[in-house]
Amino acid sequence: MSETRWLSPDEQRTWRAYLTAHRLLLDEIDAQLRRDSGIPHAYYEILVRLSETPGRTLRMSVLAEGTRVSASRLSHAITRLEERGWVRREDCPTDRRGQLAVLTDEGFAALAAAAPGHVEAVRRALFDALDAEQVQSLGAISRILADHLDATGGETASPEV
């Protein structure tokens, strides 16, 4: 059995500061979207991803992977967005088992209406607190972490017991 690699005091402070900042940032962004647009951040992300694709259409499986949610959780979110008239499902023409999520004109309009407030909230909550060098550092660190976690499948290897 390998020995535990405990966090140093500096690593512990960094970890806790990161967790606090991450939670506060996501809470702030979600609260702004819900208050001003009635859209949870998770739904906003779905709308954005659809808006950025040709034909505003994505396979549900690709959308689930891109948003890092389970197929069932995505299906639930798409159902809620369908109820609002913002998204519709279509059968995949090349694969009878697959479904597509399509952003409607109404959904695009809702996204366009929400975007200015969302961008301002992101700017206030994140970028206004940092100088240009810190923004560059945050971007570099975030890309390193994303690449590392993506390469490990989002999980660090656990020792065999």
C-alpha positions in Angstrom: 0.0 0.0 0.0 1.4 3.4 -1.0 1.9 6.2 1.5 -0.6 9.1 1.5 0.7 12.2 -0.1 -0.8 14.7 2.3 -1.2 18.3 1.2 1.3 20.8 2.5 -0.1 23.7 4.5 0.3 25.9 1.4 -1.4 23.3 -0.8 -4.2 23.0 1.7 -4.7 26.8 1.8 -4.7 26.9 -2.0 -7.1 24.0 -2.3 -9.6 25.5 0.1 -9.3 29.0 -1.5 -9.9 27.4 -4.9 -13.0 25.5 -3.7 -14.5 28.6 -2.1 -13.8 30.8 -5.1 -15.2 28.1 -7.5 -18.4 27.7 -5.5 -19.0 31.4 -5.0 -18.3 32.1 -8.7 -20.8 29.4 -9.9 -23.4 30.5 -7.3 -23.1 34.1 -8.4 -23.4 33.3 -12.1 -26.3 30.9 -11.6 -28.1 33.4 -9.3 -27.8 36.2 -11.9 -29.1 34.0 -14.7 -32.1 32.8 -12.7 -32.9 36.2 -11.4 -32.6 38.1 -14.6 -33.6 35.5 -17.2 -35.2 32.6 -15.4 -32.6 30.3 -16.8 -30.4 28.0 -14.6 -26.7 28.1 -15.6 -26.8 24.5 -16.8 -29.6 25.3 -19.2 -27.8 28.4 -20.4 -24.8 26.2 -21.2 -26.9 23.9 -23.3 -28.4 26.8 -25.2 -25.0 28.3 -25.9 -23.6 25.0 -27.1 -26.5 24.5 -29.5 -26.2 28.1 -30.7 -22.6 27.6 -31.7 -23.2 24.6 -33.9 -24.1 24.5 -37.6 -27.9 24.4 -37.8 -28.1 24.9 -34.1 -28.3 21.1 -33.8 -26.3 18.5 -31.9 -26.7 14.8 -31.2 -27.9 14.3 -27.7 -24.9 12.1 -26.9 -22.4 14.8 -28.1 -24.3 17.4 -26.1 -24.2 15.3 -23.0 -20.5 14.7 -23.4 -19.8 18.4 -24.0 -21.7 19.6 -21.0 -20.3 16.7 -18.9 -23.7 15.4 -17.7 -25.3 12.0 -17.9 -27.6 11.2 -20.8 -30.6 11.0 -18.3 -29.8 14.4 -16.8 -29.5 16.0 -20.2 -32.7 14.4 -21.3 -34.5 15.9 -18.3 -33.0 19.4 -19.1 -34.0 19.1 -22.7 -37.5 18.2 -21.7 -37.7 21.4 -19.6 -36.3 23.4 -22.5 -38.8 21.8 -24.8 -41.6 22.9 -22.4 -40.5 26.5 -22.9 -40.3 26.1 -26.7 -36.6 26.7 -26.7 -35.4 23.3 -27.9 -37.0 20.5 -29.9 -35.9 16.9 -30.3 -35.6 15.3 -33.7 -34.7 11.8 -34.7 -31.2 11.5 -36.2 -31.6 10.8 -39.9 -28.4 8.7 -40.0 -29.0 6.6 -36.9 -32.5 5.6 -35.8 -31.3 5.1 -32.2 -29.9 8.7 -31.9 -31.7 11.9 -31.2 -30.8 15.5 -32.0 -31.4 18.6 -29.9 -32.3 21.6 -32.0 -32.3 25.2 -30.7 -35.5 26.9 -31.8 -35.7 30.6 -32.8 -37.5 31.2 -29.5 -34.6 29.6 -27.7 -32.0 31.6 -29.6 -34.0 34.8 -28.7 -34.0 33.8 -25.0 -30.3 33.2 -25.1 -29.6 36.5 -26.9 -31.7 38.3 -24.3 -29.8 36.6 -21.4 -26.3 36.9 -22.8 -25.6 40.6 -22.0 -26.4 40.2 -18.3 -24.5 36.9 -18.1 -21.4 38.4 -19.7 -21.6 41.3 -17.3 -21.9 39.0 -14.3 -18.9 36.9 -15.4 -16.9 40.1 -15.9 -17.9 41.5 -12.5 -17.4 38.2 -10.6 -14.2 37.0 -12.3 -12.3 39.3 -14.6 -12.8 42.6 -12.8 -10.9 41.1 -9.8 -7.9 40.2 -11.9 -5.3 42.1 -13.8 -4.2 41.1 -17.4 -1.4 39.0 -16.2 -3.6 37.1 -13.7 -6.1 36.5 -16.5 -3.4 35.0 -18.6 -2.2 32.8 -15.7 -5.7 31.7 -14.9 -6.3 30.7 -18.5 -3.0 28.8 -18.6 -3.7 27.0 -15.3 -7.2 26.1 -16.3 -6.1 24.6 -19.6 -3.4 22.6 -17.8 -5.9 21.2 -15.4 -8.5 20.5 -18.0 -6.0 18.7 -20.2 -4.7 16.7 -17.2 -8.2 15.7 -16.0 -9.3 14.9 -19.6 -6.2 12.7 -20.1 -7.0 10.8 -16.8 -10.6 10.4 -17.7 -11.6 12.9 -15.0 -10.4 10.6 -12.2 -7.0 10.0 -10.8 -5.9 6.5 -10.7 -6.6 4.9 -7.3 -4.2 2.4 -5.8 -5.2 -1.2 -5.8 -6.2 -2.5 -2.5 
